[in-house]
Amino acid sequence: MNSVQIVTDSSCDLPEDLINQFGIGIVPLKIRFGQTEFVDRLELTTDQFWEKCRETDELPSTAAPAPGAFIAEFQRAADEGASGVVAIVLSGELSATIEAAQQAAREVEGNIDVRVVDSRTVTLGLGAVVVAAAQAAKGGADIDEVSNIATDSAARTHVHAALDTLENLRKGGRIGAAGSLLGSMLSIKPLIEVRDGVVEPAGKQRTRTKALSYLVKVVEEHAQQIESIYVTHAACDDVDSFVERIQSLVQTDVLVGQVGPVVGAHAGIGTIGVAFQTTS
């Protein structure tokens, strides 16, 4: 093999075909419903996760992988003859996943060279950074080049989303029952953006139609500079028409993926978002 292996975590929300195409190693986070813990992607698919969310009032929680899960992935790359590993993980501001990856990298020192990159983002923002690095690795770039491409790519990645419900925030105790009632009466749709590795509020709209139009406008403003773009959604039946609107604005194919359990636990069902990379 003797090439750079790309490893990421399961919050990347990349579709299976892209993971297989580039041979990307995935370290799963864990999802808990009450006392029951599932390994993301392995013991709980995205569809099963959303099904469970519909059936229960309990808010799911997430836990970072143990360093051992990263060690196993790094060791596998070494055993398969990789020249090194670039591990690109979700924002260190949002999860302890990066600490597990860094600890694992220290443990395998001497066996294989591992670089850990903080993507400063999540979901298909992370996915976009991973794919950019994987393309470079496939093209024969060395570990320094791949690591630099990942870091540079992370700095040019934008993630914007519209939440459909305040329910997860209410279940999580962030707002009281009165607040969620008020929200549903006005059907407020909160907008969020990932900025500097943190999820920040980006305003709110009264209706879903207006919230989606806001996302379209964000893409339109950056359209000339966009070199790759993804739409991510949490079990949304209106995703196809949204993708069509986005596709009409950009010169590159829009890739579509589902919001998985790691992000979905916080964002809630009906969330729809765009992740894109600009040329500068």
Phi, psi and omega in degrees: 000303177040045174225175183281127178269134177262131177235141175219187178246170190286357175282357183291338177058024178287140176297149182308320184295325178289321179299315180291320181303319183258001180060042183279132177277133182244123174260119186280143167277176179245147181241132178243133166247105184061236182272352185266128182248138178236146173273120184305138178074324183273313182254352183212114177279167178299317179298318179296322179299312182293328176298313179298321181297324179291329188272340187238153176270352185282133179279125178290152175236165183236154178224142180293155177291157173282154178307327181303326180293323177287320180303315181300319181290319180293319181295321178300317179299318179297315181297329181273003174089017178295146180281341179180173180231134168249115181258117184247119188234168182297159186313129177297343178284341187252344187201155177275006182306319183296326179294321177297319180294318181294319178297317179298321180298321178293322182295327184263005179306137183097329175271313182204145179280122180237130173249130179255126182244128174277115182288344183059021181206192185204176183047224186286355168294311174299317179304318180296319179294318180298315181295319178300317179292320181295323177297319179295317180297319180295329179280002175096010179295147179276178188298323179295315180296315181297316179298317179294321179297318179298315181295317180294317180297321179299324182289343182252014184259133181239136176230124178230141180212157174244125176274147182265343188213151173265004187302315181294325177292323179291313179300325181281002177079013182281329175226149181286171181301323180298320180298320182287328177295314178302316180300317183286327177297317180271356187040054179292133178247103181291142177251139178230161179216144174268116180234127180051040175084359183240146176276119183243146174293142180235025180108188177209156178235158182284329184228161178296320180304314180291324180296317180291323177296326176298315180296319178300318181296320178301315180295317180302319181296330182256358193311318184295336184258354187284124178253340172209147184211142181230146170247132179239141183214150180256086177052049183263132178273353179257017186292324184298315180293327177293316179299320178301317180296318180292316182301325182292346183263339189243161184266004184234159181293136175275123177265143186240136177217162179267145171293121181274183184301324186298311180278323183300328180301330182261326187275324179090162183296147178088355178294140177223140184210167175236140173232126180217157177245133180257162183290337177213000000 
